[in-house]
Amino acid sequence: MQKFTVNTIGKISINNEEMLIKLEPEYIPALQALNGFSHINVIWWFNHLDNEKARKILELLKPYKKSPEIMGTFAIRSPMRPNPIALTAVQVLNIDFNAGIIQINYIDAENDSPVLDIKPYTPSLDRIEKPKVPEWCSHWPKSLEESADFDWQNEFNF
């Protein structure tokens, strides 16, 4: 099995008032020219559930109310996976280029989750015009913006 080294470039900071990505000082120059992008893709680590047991879970029993009885890890956004890597598209509210802080509207991470990388969201590479999803989740919102008002609590079995 091949091993890789991944370095943390920063952390997610969540408090009552705001959600931030705080970069390590040596990575602040990488923010150059990020202004103008309304959204970014944040690659982060599910560190709160990174343990040997969680990494061995490859199937879950009906995680969503309308889902199949058994779902493989690769078919869900669960933190329990062979490599607990997460990808979330987020809206950029503000960038402090001097302090290396990106203020975002929301991320499904926990406070102090390590950030592995950031990439600009570009419709020419990231947007799919007509994506297909299974019937059991076809009623879910069709965009990040619509997701804010969706009753997600009614979808999960956990």
Disulfide bonds with the S-S distance in Angstrom:
none
